[in-house]
Amino acid sequence: MAGRHLFKQMAKYTVTTLLGTAADTVVLWVLSTYLLNGNHVEKYVISPMISSECAVLVNYLTAFFYVWRDRIAHRTKGAFFSHLWKYNLSCVSAFILKMVLLNAIALAFKWPAFVCNLIALCFSGFLNFAINEFLIFAKKDKKPQKEGPLTAGPDSQQ
């Protein structure tokens, strides 16, 4: 039963990270092709850093409100921002792996930045999923929050 749940979570995570991958790829392509296309550092380091943060924001929103929504007892602003900084921090480790792989592939094969990025994202995605599943959105994360709800529900007055 636990294996089935883990597979379901991985499937949801994989499908929803396609949104982040799309954001990452489009932003990287625009930056590395038109704006920061001068040297290797601009194209293969700075551009991926910016595009990666865009993907982190997109992926966090889908993770918080869809993939792991059942693991958050109360969706408050405090819970949202508490998970956000942890999520962003966890993405640093996945980003470091992505950057090492992206640059290794780029130097070895001389492929365009966005192609190297897609390959590297496949590997770093597994690491990111594990961090989210077992640390950031772990099942023990049902601590009650003291703030009001993040979104207005049927009981709130307007």
FIGULO-585473 format. One record per atom (N, C-alpha, C, O): residue number from 1; residue in three letters; atom name; x, y, z. Coordinates in pm, whole numbers, plus 32768, in hexadecimal, padded with zeros to 4 digits. Example, Ala and Ser with C-alpha at 12.3 -4.5 7.8 and 13.67 -1.06 7.14 Angstrom:
REC  1  ALA  N  8527  7DC7  830C
REC  1  ALA  CA  84CE  7E3E  830C
REC  1  ALA  C  8528  7EB6  830C
REC  1  ALA  O  8590  7EB4  834E
REC  2  SER  N  8505  7F1F  82C4
REC  2  SER  CA  8557  7F96  82CA
REC  2  SER  C  850A  8003  8313
REC  2  SER  O  853D  8072  8324
END
This chain:
REC  1  MET  N  8052  7F89  8000
REC  1  MET  CA  8000  8000  8000
REC  1  MET  C  8056  807E  8000
REC  1  MET  O  8038  80DE  7FB9
REC  2  ALA  N  80C3  807E  8050
REC  2  ALA  CA  811A  80F2  8056
REC  2  ALA  C  8160  8108  7FD0
REC  2  ALA  O  8174  817A  7FA6
REC  3  GLY  N  8185  809B  7F8D
REC  3  GLY  CA  81C4  80A6  7F0A
REC  3  GLY  C  8168  80E2  7EA2
REC  3  GLY  O  8194  8130  7E4D
REC  4  ARG  N  80E9  80BE  7EAA
REC  4  ARG  CA  8087  80F4  7E4D
REC  4  ARG  C  8075  818B  7E63
REC  4  ARG  O  806D  81D8  7E04
REC  5  HIS  N  806F  81B2  7EE3
REC  5  HIS  CA  8062  8241  7F03
REC  5  HIS  C  80DC  828F  7ED3
REC  5  HIS  O  80D0  82FC  7E9C
REC  6  LEU  N  8152  8255  7EE7
REC  6  LEU  CA  81CE  8297  7EBC
REC  6  LEU  C  81D0  82A5  7E24
REC  6  LEU  O  81F8  830C  7DEF
REC  7  PHE  N  81A5  823D  7DDE
REC  7  PHE  CA  819F  8242  7D4C
REC  7  PHE  C  813C  82AE  7D1E
REC  7  PHE  O  8157  82F8  7CC0
REC  8  LYS  N  80C9  82B6  7D62
REC  8  LYS  CA  8064  831B  7D3F
REC  8  LYS  C  809D  83A8  7D55
REC  8  LYS  O  808A  8401  7D01
REC  9  GLN  N  80E0  83BC  7DC6
REC  9  GLN  CA  811C  843F  7DE2
REC  9  GLN  C  8186  8460  7D78
REC  9  GLN  O  818D  84D1  7D48
REC  10  MET  N  81D8  83FE  7D54
REC  10  MET  CA  8240  8414  7CF0
REC  10  MET  C  8201  8436  7C6A
REC  10  MET  O  8234  848D  7C22
REC  11  ALA  N  8194  83F4  7C46
REC  11  ALA  CA  8150  8411  7BC8
REC  11  ALA  C  8117  849F  7BC8
REC  11  ALA  O  8127  84E8  7B66
REC  12  LYS  N  80D5  84C6  7C35
REC  12  LYS  CA  80A0  854F  7C3F
REC  12  LYS  C  8110  85B5  7C38
REC  12  LYS  O  8106  861A  7BF2
REC  13  TYR  N  817C  8599  7C81
REC  13  TYR  CA  81EF  85F4  7C82
REC  13  TYR  C  822A  8601  7BF6
REC  13  TYR  O  8248  866F  7BC8
REC  14  THR  N  823B  8591  7BB2
REC  14  THR  CA  8277  8591  7B2D
REC  14  THR  C  8223  85E0  7ACB
REC  14  THR  O  8257  8632  7A7F
REC  15  VAL  N  81A1  85C8  7ACC
REC  15  VAL  CA  8149  860E  7A6F
REC  15  VAL  C  8148  86A5  7A8C
REC  15  VAL  O  8151  86F6  7A30
REC  16  THR  N  813D  86C8  7B0A
REC  16  THR  CA  8135  8757  7B2A
REC  16  THR  C  81BB  879E  7B18
REC  16  THR  O  81BE  8817  7B00
REC  17  THR  N  822A  8756  7B24
REC  17  THR  CA  82AB  8799  7B0F
REC  17  THR  C  82C2  87B9  7A7C
REC  17  THR  O  831F  8803  7A5B
REC  18  LEU  N  8270  8781  7A25
REC  18  LEU  CA  827B  87A8  7998
REC  18  LEU  C  825E  883D  7987
REC  18  LEU  O  8296  887D  792E
REC  19  LEU  N  8208  8874  79DE
REC  19  LEU  CA  81F0  8905  79D9
REC  19  LEU  C  826F  8952  79FC
REC  19  LEU  O  8294  89B2  79B8
REC  20  GLY  N  82B2  8926  7A65
REC  20  GLY  CA  8330  8966  7A8B
REC  20  GLY  C  839C  8952  7A22
REC  20  GLY  O  83EA  89AC  7A07
REC  21  THR  N  839F  88DB  79E8
REC  21  THR  CA  8400  88BF  797F
REC  21  THR  C  83E8  8919  7906
REC  21  THR  O  8446  894B  78CA
REC  22  ALA  N  8369  892C  78E4
REC  22  ALA  CA  8348  8985  7875
REC  22  ALA  C  8374  8A14  7894
REC  22  ALA  O  83B0  8A56  783F
REC  23  ALA  N  8356  8A43  790D
REC  23  ALA  CA  8380  8ACA  7934
REC  23  ALA  C  8418  8AD5  7931
REC  23  ALA  O  844F  8B35  78FB
REC  24  ASP  N  845B  8A73  796A
REC  24  ASP  CA  84ED  8A71  796E
REC  24  ASP  C  8526  8A76  78E0
REC  24  ASP  O  857F  8AC5  78C3
REC  25  THR  N  84F3  8A21  788A
REC  25  THR  CA  8528  8A16  7802
REC  25  THR  C  8510  8A95  77B1
REC  25  THR  O  856A  8AC4  776C
REC  26  VAL  N  8498  8ACB  77B8
REC  26  VAL  CA  8479  8B45  776C
REC  26  VAL  C  84CE  8BBA  779D
REC  26  VAL  O  8509  8C02  774D
REC  27  VAL  N  84D3  8BCD  7821
REC  27  VAL  CA  8522  8C3C  7858
REC  27  VAL  C  85B6  8C29  7835
REC  27  VAL  O  85F9  8C88  780E
REC  28  LEU  N  85E9  8BAE  7842
REC  28  LEU  CA  8676  8B94  7821
REC  28  LEU  C  8690  8BAF  778D
REC  28  LEU  O  86F5  8BEC  776A
REC  29  TRP  N  8638  8B81  7738
REC  29  TRP  CA  864A  8B96  76A9
REC  29  TRP  C  864D  8C2B  7687
REC  29  TRP  O  86A4  8C57  763B
REC  30  VAL  N  85F0  8C78  76BE
REC  30  VAL  CA  85EC  8D09  76A3
REC  30  VAL  C  866B  8D4C  76D7
REC  30  VAL  O  86AB  8D9A  7690
REC  31  LEU  N  8690  8D2C  7753
REC  31  LEU  CA  8706  8D6A  778E
REC  31  LEU  C  8786  8D44  7744
REC  31  LEU  O  87D6  8D9B  7721
REC  32  SER  N  8799  8CC1  772C
REC  32  SER  CA  8818  8C94  76F1
REC  32  SER  C  8821  8CAF  765B
REC  32  SER  O  888E  8CAF  7623
REC  33  THR  N  87B0  8CC6  761B
REC  33  THR  CA  87B1  8CE0  758B
REC  33  THR  C  87B3  8D75  756C
REC  33  THR  O  87F6  8DA1  750F
REC  34  TYR  N  8767  8DC4  75BA
REC  34  TYR  CA  8756  8E51  7597
REC  34  TYR  C  8791  8EB5  75FA
REC  34  TYR  O  87BF  8F20  75D1
REC  35  LEU  N  8792  8E95  767A
REC  35  LEU  CA  87B9  8EFA  76DD
REC  35  LEU  C  8844  8EE3  7717
REC  35  LEU  O  8892  8F42  7722
REC  36  LEU  N  8863  8E6A  773E
REC  36  LEU  CA  88E4  8E4B  777E
REC  36  LEU  C  892E  8DE2  772D
REC  36  LEU  O  8949  8D74  775F
REC  37  ASN  N  894F  8E03  76B1
REC  37  ASN  CA  898A  8D9F  7658
REC  37  ASN  C  8A1C  8DBD  7636
REC  37  ASN  O  8A50  8D8C  75D2
REC  38  GLY  N  8A5D  8E0E  768A
REC  38  GLY  CA  8AE5  8E38  766B
REC  38  GLY  C  8B4F  8DCE  7684
REC  38  GLY  O  8B95  8DA6  7627
REC  39  ASN  N  8B5C  8DA0  76FE
REC  39  ASN  CA  8BC6  8D41  771E
REC  39  ASN  C  8B8C  8CC8  7766
REC  39  ASN  O  8B14  8CC1  7780
REC  40  HIS  N  8BE2  8C69  7786
REC  40  HIS  CA  8BB5  8BED  77C6
REC  40  HIS  C  8B6F  8C06  784B
REC  40  HIS  O  8B09  8BC8  7867
REC  41  VAL  N  8BA3  8C60  789C
REC  41  VAL  CA  8B68  8C7B  7920
REC  41  VAL  C  8ADB  8CB4  7911
REC  41  VAL  O  8A80  8C88  7957
REC  42  GLU  N  8AC9  8D14  78B8
REC  42  GLU  CA  8A43  8D4C  78A2
REC  42  GLU  C  89E2  8CE1  7870
REC  42  GLU  O  8972  8CD5  78A2
REC  43  LYS  N  8A0F  8C95  780F
REC  43  LYS  CA  89B8  8C36  77CB
REC  43  LYS  C  899D  8BB8  781D
REC  43  LYS  O  892C  8B86  781E
REC  44  TYR  N  8A02  8B84  7862
REC  44  TYR  CA  89F7  8B03  78A4
REC  44  TYR  C  89F4  8B09  793C
REC  44  TYR  O  89E6  8AA1  797D
REC  45  VAL  N  8A02  8B80  7976
REC  45  VAL  CA  89FD  8B8C  7A08
REC  45  VAL  C  8992  8BF0  7A33
REC  45  VAL  O  8936  8BCC  7A7C
REC  46  ILE  N  899C  8C6D  7A06
REC  46  ILE  CA  893D  8CD4  7A31
REC  46  ILE  C  88B0  8CB9  79FB
REC  46  ILE  O  884F  8CBF  7A46
REC  47  SER  N  88A6  8C9C  797A
REC  47  SER  CA  8822  8C80  793F
REC  47  SER  C  87DC  8C0B  7984
REC  47  SER  O  8766  8C17  79A4
REC  48  PRO  N  8820  8B9A  799B
REC  48  PRO  CA  87DE  8B2C  79E2
REC  48  PRO  C  87B9  8B4D  7A72
REC  48  PRO  O  8756  8B19  7AA6
REC  49  MET  N  8806  8BA3  7AB3
REC  49  MET  CA  87E3  8BC9  7B3C
REC  49  MET  C  875E  8C14  7B3F
REC  49  MET  O  8709  8BFA  7B93
REC  50  ILE  N  874D  8C71  7AE3
REC  50  ILE  CA  86D1  8CBF  7ADD
REC  50  ILE  C  865C  8C66  7AB4
REC  50  ILE  O  85F1  8C6B  7AF1
REC  51  SER  N  8671  8C15  7A4E
REC  51  SER  CA  8604  8BBF  7A1E
REC  51  SER  C  85DD  8B57  7A86
REC  51  SER  O  8569  8B32  7A92
REC  52  SER  N  863E  8B29  7AD1
REC  52  SER  CA  8622  8AC7  7B3A
REC  52  SER  C  85CA  8B01  7BA7
REC  52  SER  O  856F  8ABD  7BD7
REC  53  GLU  N  85E2  8B7B  7BCE
REC  53  GLU  CA  858F  8BBA  7C36
REC  53  GLU  C  8500  8BCE  7C04
REC  53  GLU  O  84A1  8BC1  7C52
REC  54  CYS  N  84EF  8BEC  7B86
REC  54  CYS  CA  8468  8BF5  7B4C
REC  54  CYS  C  8422  8B6D  7B57
REC  54  CYS  O  83AD  8B66  7B7C
REC  55  ALA  N  846A  8B04  7B38
REC  55  ALA  CA  8431  8A7C  7B43
REC  55  ALA  C  8411  8A59  7BD3
REC  55  ALA  O  83AB  8A19  7BED
REC  56  VAL  N  8466  8A81  7C30
REC  56  VAL  CA  844E  8A65  7CBF
REC  56  VAL  C  83C9  8AA1  7CEA
REC  56  VAL  O  837A  8A5F  7D2D
REC  57  LEU  N  83AF  8B1B  7CC4
REC  57  LEU  CA  8332  8B5C  7CEC
REC  57  LEU  C  82B8  8B15  7CB0
REC  57  LEU  O  8255  8AFF  7CF5
REC  58  VAL  N  82C1  8AF2  7C32
REC  58  VAL  CA  8252  8AAA  7BF1
REC  58  VAL  C  823E  8A22  7C34
REC  58  VAL  O  81CE  89FC  7C53
REC  59  ASN  N  82AB  89D9  7C49
REC  59  ASN  CA  82A1  8954  7C86
REC  59  ASN  C  8271  895A  7D16
REC  59  ASN  O  8226  8902  7D42
REC  60  TYR  N  829B  89BE  7D60
REC  60  TYR  CA  826E  89C9  7DEB
REC  60  TYR  C  81D7  89DE  7DF1
REC  60  TYR  O  8193  89A1  7E43
REC  61  LEU  N  81A3  8A34  7D9E
REC  61  LEU  CA  8113  8A4C  7D9F
REC  61  LEU  C  80C5  89CC  7D82
REC  61  LEU  O  8060  89B1  7DC3
REC  62  THR  N  80F3  897D  7D22
REC  62  THR  CA  80AC  8900  7D05
REC  62  THR  C  80C2  8899  7D74
REC  62  THR  O  8068  884A  7D91
REC  63  ALA  N  8137  889A  7DB3
REC  63  ALA  CA  8151  883D  7E21
REC  63  ALA  C  80F9  885D  7E9A
REC  63  ALA  O  80BC  8803  7ED5
REC  64  PHE  N  80F2  88DB  7EBE
REC  64  PHE  CA  80A8  8904  7F36
REC  64  PHE  C  8012  88F3  7F23
REC  64  PHE  O  7FCD  88C1  7F7C
REC  65  PHE  N  7FDF  891C  7EAF
REC  65  PHE  CA  7F4E  891B  7E9B
REC  65  PHE  C  7F18  889D  7E59
REC  65  PHE  O  7E9E  888A  7E53
REC  66  TYR  N  7F70  8844  7E27
REC  66  TYR  CA  7F3D  87CD  7DE5
REC  66  TYR  C  7F83  874C  7E13
REC  66  TYR  O  7F43  86F4  7E4D
REC  67  VAL  N  8003  8741  7DFC
REC  67  VAL  CA  8048  86C1  7E12
REC  67  VAL  C  8044  8696  7EA3
REC  67  VAL  O  801F  8624  7EC0
REC  68  TRP  N  8069  86EE  7F00
REC  68  TRP  CA  806F  86CA  7F8E
REC  68  TRP  C  8008  8717  7FE0
REC  68  TRP  O  801D  872C  8058
REC  69  ARG  N  7F9B  873F  7FA4
REC  69  ARG  CA  7F36  878E  7FEC
REC  69  ARG  C  7EFA  8742  8062
REC  69  ARG  O  7ED3  877F  80C5
REC  70  ASP  N  7EF1  86BE  8059
REC  70  ASP  CA  7EB7  866F  80C5
REC  70  ASP  C  7F14  8663  813E
REC  70  ASP  O  7EEA  8632  81A7
REC  71  ARG  N  7F8F  868E  8131
REC  71  ARG  CA  7FEF  8686  819F
REC  71  ARG  C  7FF9  8709  81ED
REC  71  ARG  O  8048  8713  824B
REC  72  ILE  N  7FAC  876A  81C7
REC  72  ILE  CA  7FAF  87EC  820B
REC  72  ILE  C  7F29  87FB  8254
REC  72  ILE  O  7EC1  880A  8215
REC  73  ALA  N  7F2F  87F7  82D9
REC  73  ALA  CA  7EB5  87F8  8329
REC  73  ALA  C  7E65  8878  8315
REC  73  ALA  O  7DEB  8874  8303
REC  74  HIS  N  7EA7  88E9  8319
REC  74  HIS  CA  7E64  8969  830A
REC  74  HIS  C  7EB2  89BD  82A5
REC  74  HIS  O  7F27  89DA  82BA
REC  75  ARG  N  7E70  89E2  823A
REC  75  ARG  CA  7EB1  8A34  81D4
REC  75  ARG  C  7EA9  8AC6  81FC
REC  75  ARG  O  7E4B  8B0D  81D9
REC  76  THR  N  7F0C  8AF1  8244
REC  76  THR  CA  7F13  8B7C  8271
REC  76  THR  C  7F88  8BC0  822B
REC  76  THR  O  7FDB  8B7F  81EB
REC  77  LYS  N  7F8E  8C42  8239
REC  77  LYS  CA  8000  8C8C  8202
REC  77  LYS  C  8082  8C5C  8243
REC  77  LYS  O  80E8  8C4E  8201
REC  78  GLY  N  807C  8C44  82C6
REC  78  GLY  CA  80F2  8C13  830D
REC  78  GLY  C  8121  8B8D  82D7
REC  78  GLY  O  8198  8B79  82C1
REC  79  ALA  N  80C3  8B31  82C2
REC  79  ALA  CA  80E7  8AAE  828C
REC  79  ALA  C  811E  8ABC  81FE
REC  79  ALA  O  817F  8A79  81D9
REC  80  PHE  N  80E1  8B12  81B0
REC  80  PHE  CA  810D  8B28  8126
REC  80  PHE  C  819F  8B57  8123
REC  80  PHE  O  81F1  8B1F  80DC
REC  81  PHE  N  81BD  8BBF  8172
REC  81  PHE  CA  8245  8BF6  816F
REC  81  PHE  C  82AA  8B9D  81B8
REC  81  PHE  O  8320  8B9C  8195
REC  82  SER  N  827D  8B54  821D
REC  82  SER  CA  82D5  8AF7  8262
REC  82  SER  C  8302  8A88  8203
REC  82  SER  O  8378  8A65  81FF
REC  83  HIS  N  82A5  8A53  81B8
REC  83  HIS  CA  82C8  89ED  8156
REC  83  HIS  C  8317  8A28  80E1
REC  83  HIS  O  8370  89E7  80AB
REC  84  LEU  N  82F8  8AA3  80BC
REC  84  LEU  CA  833B  8AE2  8049
REC  84  LEU  C  83D1  8AEF  8060
REC  84  LEU  O  841F  8ACB  8008
REC  85  TRP  N  83FA  8B20  80D3
REC  85  TRP  CA  848B  8B31  80E8
REC  85  TRP  C  84D0  8AA9  80F0
REC  85  TRP  O  8540  8A9A  80BF
REC  86  LYS  N  848E  8A46  812C
REC  86  LYS  CA  84C9  89C0  8131
REC  86  LYS  C  84D1  8983  80A4
REC  86  LYS  O  8536  8946  8080
REC  87  TYR  N  8467  8995  8057
REC  87  TYR  CA  8463  8963  7FCE
REC  87  TYR  C  84D1  89A3  7F7C
REC  87  TYR  O  851A  895F  7F33
REC  88  ASN  N  84DC  8A26  7F87
REC  88  ASN  CA  8542  8A6F  7F3B
REC  88  ASN  C  85CE  8A42  7F64
REC  88  ASN  O  8625  8A33  7F0F
REC  89  LEU  N  85E2  8A2D  7FE4
REC  89  LEU  CA  8663  89FE  8015
REC  89  LEU  C  8682  8971  7FE0
REC  89  LEU  O  86F3  8954  7FBA
REC  90  SER  N  861D  891B  7FDF
REC  90  SER  CA  8633  8893  7FAC
REC  90  SER  C  8653  8895  7F17
REC  90  SER  O  869C  8840  7EE5
REC  91  CYS  N  861C  88F6  7ED2
REC  91  CYS  CA  8636  8900  7E42
REC  91  CYS  C  86C7  8927  7E25
REC  91  CYS  O  86F9  8910  7DB7
REC  92  VAL  N  8709  8962  7E88
REC  92  VAL  CA  8796  8986  7E76
REC  92  VAL  C  87E8  8908  7E5C
REC  92  VAL  O  883D  8908  7E02
REC  93  SER  N  87D1  889D  7EA8
REC  93  SER  CA  881E  8822  7E93
REC  93  SER  C  8800  87E7  7E0A
REC  93  SER  O  885B  87B7  7DC6
REC  94  ALA  N  8782  87E9  7DE2
REC  94  ALA  CA  8760  87B6  7D5D
REC  94  ALA  C  879B  8810  7CF1
REC  94  ALA  O  87C5  87E1  7C88
REC  95  PHE  N  879E  8893  7D0C
REC  95  PHE  CA  87D6  88F0  7CAC
REC  95  PHE  C  886D  88DB  7C9B
REC  95  PHE  O  88A1  88E0  7C2B
REC  96  ILE  N  88B3  88C3  7D09
REC  96  ILE  CA  8943  88AA  7D01
REC  96  ILE  C  895D  882E  7CAA
REC  96  ILE  O  89B5  8830  7C54
REC  97  LEU  N  8911  87C4  7CC2
REC  97  LEU  CA  891F  874C  7C6F
REC  97  LEU  C  8900  876C  7BDD
REC  97  LEU  O  8948  8741  7B83
REC  98  LYS  N  8895  87B8  7BC6
REC  98  LYS  CA  8870  87DE  7B3E
REC  98  LYS  C  88E0  882C  7AFA
REC  98  LYS  O  8900  8812  7A86
REC  99  MET  N  891B  888B  7B42
REC  99  MET  CA  8984  88DE  7B07
REC  99  MET  C  8A01  888C  7AE5
REC  99  MET  O  8A3F  889F  7A7C
REC  100  VAL  N  8A26  8831  7B3F
REC  100  VAL  CA  8A9A  87DC  7B25
REC  100  VAL  C  8A81  8788  7AA7
REC  100  VAL  O  8AD6  8780  7A4E
REC  101  LEU  N  8A0C  874A  7AA2
REC  101  LEU  CA  89EB  86F7  7A2E
REC  101  LEU  C  89DE  874A  79AF
REC  101  LEU  O  8A12  8723  7946
REC  102  LEU  N  8999  87BB  79B6
REC  102  LEU  CA  8986  8812  7941
REC  102  LEU  C  8A0C  883B  7906
REC  102  LEU  O  8A21  8830  788D
REC  103  ASN  N  8A66  8868  795A
REC  103  ASN  CA  8AE8  8895  7929
REC  103  ASN  C  8B3E  8821  78F8
REC  103  ASN  O  8B88  8830  7896
REC  104  ALA  N  8B37  87AF  793A
REC  104  ALA  CA  8B82  8739  790C
REC  104  ALA  C  8B52  870E  7882
REC  104  ALA  O  8BA2  86F0  782A
REC  105  ILE  N  8ACF  870B  786F
REC  105  ILE  CA  8A96  86E4  77ED
REC  105  ILE  C  8AB9  874C  7783
REC  105  ILE  O  8ADE  8729  7713
REC  106  ALA  N  8AAE  87CD  77A7
REC  106  ALA  CA  8ACD  8838  7747
REC  106  ALA  C  8B5F  8834  771B
REC  106  ALA  O  8B7E  8842  76A5
REC  107  LEU  N  8BB8  881F  777C
REC  107  LEU  CA  8C47  881A  775A
REC  107  LEU  C  8C6A  879C  770A
REC  107  LEU  O  8CC1  87A0  76B2
REC  108  ALA  N  8C28  872E  7729
REC  108  ALA  CA  8C46  86B1  76E4
REC  108  ALA  C  8C0C  86AA  7657
REC  108  ALA  O  8C4E  8678  75FB
REC  109  PHE  N  8B92  86DD  7646
REC  109  PHE  CA  8B4D  86CB  75C5
REC  109  PHE  C  8B35  874B  7576
REC  109  PHE  O  8B10  8745  7501
REC  110  LYS  N  8B49  87C0  75B5
REC  110  LYS  CA  8B35  8842  7572
REC  110  LYS  C  8AA5  8855  7540
REC  110  LYS  O  8A8F  8894  74D9
REC  111  TRP  N  8A44  881E  758A
REC  111  TRP  CA  89B8  882D  7566
REC  111  TRP  C  8984  88B3  7599
REC  111  TRP  O  89C4  88EF  75F0
REC  112  PRO  N  8912  88E4  7566
REC  112  PRO  CA  88D8  8961  7598
REC  112  PRO  C  88B4  8956  762D
REC  112  PRO  O  8899  88EA  7660
REC  113  ALA  N  88B6  89C8  766F
REC  113  ALA  CA  889E  89CD  7700
REC  113  ALA  C  8819  898E  7726
REC  113  ALA  O  8813  8943  7788
REC  114  PHE  N  87AF  89AA  76DB
REC  114  PHE  CA  872C  8976  7703
REC  114  PHE  C  8723  88DE  76F5
REC  114  PHE  O  86D9  889F  7740
REC  115  VAL  N  876D  88A2  7698
REC  115  VAL  CA  876F  8810  7689
REC  115  VAL  C  87BA  87D1  76FF
REC  115  VAL  O  878C  8770  773B
REC  116  CYS  N  882E  880A  7720
REC  116  CYS  CA  887B  87DA  7792
REC  116  CYS  C  882A  87E6  7813
REC  116  CYS  O  882F  8790  786A
REC  117  ASN  N  87DF  8853  781C
REC  117  ASN  CA  878C  886D  7891
REC  117  ASN  C  871F  8802  78A1
REC  117  ASN  O  8708  87D2  790F
REC  118  LEU  N  86DE  87DD  7835
REC  118  LEU  CA  8674  8778  783B
REC  118  LEU  C  86AA  86F1  786B
REC  118  LEU  O  866B  86AD  78BB
REC  119  ILE  N  871E  86CC  783A
REC  119  ILE  CA  875B  864E  7865
REC  119  ILE  C  877E  8653  78F9
REC  119  ILE  O  8761  85F6  7944
REC  120  ALA  N  87BB  86C1  7923
REC  120  ALA  CA  87E1  86D0  79AF
REC  120  ALA  C  8767  86D4  7A0A
REC  120  ALA  O  876C  86A2  7A7B
REC  121  LEU  N  86FA  870F  79DC
REC  121  LEU  CA  8680  8716  7A2B
REC  121  LEU  C  8648  868C  7A4A
REC  121  LEU  O  860F  8677  7AB5
REC  122  CYS  N  8657  862E  79F1
REC  122  CYS  CA  8626  85A7  7A0A
REC  122  CYS  C  8668  856B  7A86
REC  122  CYS  O  8626  852E  7ADA
REC  123  PHE  N  86EA  857C  7A91
REC  123  PHE  CA  8733  8544  7B03
REC  123  PHE  C  8719  8592  7B84
REC  123  PHE  O  8703  8556  7BED
REC  124  SER  N  871C  8616  7B7C
REC  124  SER  CA  8708  8666  7BF5
REC  124  SER  C  8678  865C  7C27
REC  124  SER  O  865E  8672  7C9D
REC  125  GLY  N  861A  863C  7BCE
REC  125  GLY  CA  858E  862D  7BF5
REC  125  GLY  C  8578  85BD  7C58
REC  125  GLY  O  8526  85CA  7CB3
REC  126  PHE  N  85BF  854F  7C48
REC  126  PHE  CA  85B3  84DF  7CA6
REC  126  PHE  C  85DF  8509  7D32
REC  126  PHE  O  859D  84E8  7D95
REC  127  LEU  N  864D  8551  7D3A
REC  127  LEU  CA  867D  8581  7DBB
REC  127  LEU  C  8617  85DF  7DFA
REC  127  LEU  O  85F9  85D5  7E71
REC  128  ASN  N  85E2  863A  7DAB
REC  128  ASN  CA  8580  869B  7DDD
REC  128  ASN  C  8501  8656  7E0F
REC  128  ASN  O  84CB  867C  7E77
REC  129  PHE  N  84D2  85F3  7DC6
REC  129  PHE  CA  845B  85A9  7DF2
REC  129  PHE  C  8473  856A  7E7B
REC  129  PHE  O  841F  8576  7ED4
REC  130  ALA  N  84E3  8527  7E8B
REC  130  ALA  CA  8501  84E4  7F0A
REC  130  ALA  C  8505  8547  7F7E
REC  130  ALA  O  84D1  852A  7FEA
REC  131  ILE  N  8542  85B9  7F6A
REC  131  ILE  CA  8548  861F  7FD3
REC  131  ILE  C  84BC  864F  7FF7
REC  131  ILE  O  849C  865F  806D
REC  132  ASN  N  8469  8665  7F93
REC  132  ASN  CA  83E0  8692  7FAD
REC  132  ASN  C  838B  8628  7FF1
REC  132  ASN  O  8345  8644  8052
REC  133  GLU  N  8392  85AF  7FBF
REC  133  GLU  CA  833F  8542  7FF3
REC  133  GLU  C  8362  851F  8083
REC  133  GLU  O  8309  8507  80D5
REC  134  PHE  N  83E2  851B  80A2
REC  134  PHE  CA  840C  84E8  8124
REC  134  PHE  C  8436  8554  8188
REC  134  PHE  O  8445  8536  81FF
REC  135  LEU  N  844B  85CF  815C
REC  135  LEU  CA  8473  8638  81B9
REC  135  LEU  C  8413  86AF  81BB
REC  135  LEU  O  83D6  86CC  8222
REC  136  ILE  N  8406  86F4  814A
REC  136  ILE  CA  83B8  8770  8147
REC  136  ILE  C  8324  8757  8161
REC  136  ILE  O  82E7  879B  81B4
REC  137  PHE  N  82E9  86F7  811B
REC  137  PHE  CA  825B  86DA  8129
REC  137  PHE  C  8246  8650  8167
REC  137  PHE  O  81EB  8608  813F
REC  138  ALA  N  8298  862C  81C8
REC  138  ALA  CA  828E  85AA  8209
REC  138  ALA  C  8206  859C  824D
REC  138  ALA  O  81C8  8600  8271
REC  139  LYS  N  81D8  8522  825E
REC  139  LYS  CA  8153  8508  8297
REC  139  LYS  C  8143  8541  8323
REC  139  LYS  O  80D2  855D  834B
REC  140  LYS  N  81AC  8554  836D
REC  140  LYS  CA  81A3  858A  83F5
REC  140  LYS  C  8181  861F  83F4
REC  140  LYS  O  816F  865A  845F
REC  141  ASP  N  8178  865B  8380
REC  141  ASP  CA  8162  86EB  8372
REC  141  ASP  C  80D0  8712  8386
REC  141  ASP  O  8093  874C  832C
REC  142  LYS  N  8097  86F3  83F8
REC  142  LYS  CA  800C  8713  8413
REC  142  LYS  C  8001  876C  848E
REC  142  LYS  O  7FA1  8761  84DA
REC  143  LYS  N  8061  87C3  84A3
REC  143  LYS  CA  8060  881E  8515
REC  143  LYS  C  7FF9  888B  84FE
REC  143  LYS  O  7FF8  88C8  8493
REC  144  PRO  N  7FA2  88A6  855F
REC  144  PRO  CA  7F40  8910  854C
REC  144  PRO  C  7F84  8998  8549
REC  144  PRO  O  7FE5  89B1  8590
REC  145  GLN  N  7F4E  89EF  84F6
REC  145  GLN  CA  7F80  8A77  84E9
REC  145  GLN  C  7F26  8AD5  8538
REC  145  GLN  O  7EB1  8AB6  8550
REC  146  LYS  N  7F5B  8B48  8561
REC  146  LYS  CA  7F0D  8BA7  85B1
REC  146  LYS  C  7ECC  8C14  855D
REC  146  LYS  O  7E78  8C5E  8590
REC  147  GLU  N  7EF1  8C1F  84DE
REC  147  GLU  CA  7EBA  8C88  8489
REC  147  GLU  C  7E37  8C5A  844A
REC  147  GLU  O  7E0F  8BE6  8454
REC  148  GLY  N  7DF5  8CB9  840A
REC  148  GLY  CA  7D7C  8C9B  83C0
REC  148  GLY  C  7D9F  8C53  833F
REC  148  GLY  O  7E15  8C4A  831D
REC  149  PRO  N  7D3C  8C1F  82F7
REC  149  PRO  CA  7D55  8BD5  827D
REC  149  PRO  C  7D92  8C2D  8210
REC  149  PRO  O  7D7E  8CA6  820D
REC  150  LEU  N  7DDD  8BEE  81B7
REC  150  LEU  CA  7E1D  8C32  8148
REC  150  LEU  C  7DB6  8C62  80E3
REC  150  LEU  O  7DC3  8CCE  80A9
REC  151  THR  N  7D50  8C11  80CD
REC  151  THR  CA  7CE7  8C37  8070
REC  151  THR  C  7C62  8C3E  80BD
REC  151  THR  O  7C4E  8BF8  8120
REC  152  ALA  N  7C0B  8C92  808C
REC  152  ALA  CA  7B89  8C9F  80CC
REC  152  ALA  C  7B34  8C24  80B1
REC  152  ALA  O  7B25  8BFB  803E
REC  153  GLY  N  7AFE  8BE9  8117
REC  153  GLY  CA  7AAA  8B73  8109
REC  153  GLY  C  7A19  8B98  811C
REC  153  GLY  O  79F9  8C0E  8128
REC  154  PRO  N  79C0  8B36  811E
REC  154  PRO  CA  7932  8B51  812B
REC  154  PRO  C  790E  8B8C  81B3
REC  154  PRO  O  78A6  8BCD  81BF
REC  155  ASP  N  7960  8B78  821A
REC  155  ASP  CA  7942  8BAB  829E
REC  155  ASP  C  7971  8C3A  82B5
REC  155  ASP  O  794A  8C7A  8316
REC  156  SER  N  79C5  8C6D  825A
REC  156  SER  CA  79FC  8CF4  8271
REC  156  SER  C  7998  8D5E  8243
REC  156  SER  O  794D  8D49  81E4
REC  157  GLN  N  799A  8DCF  8289
REC  157  GLN  CA  7942  8E3D  8267
REC  157  GLN  C  798B  8E9F  8210
REC  157  GLN  O  7A04  8EB1  821D
REC  158  GLN  N  7942  8EE0  81B6
REC  158  GLN  CA  7984  8F40  815C
REC  158  GLN  C  794A  8FC8  816B
REC  158  GLN  O  7975  9026  8128
END
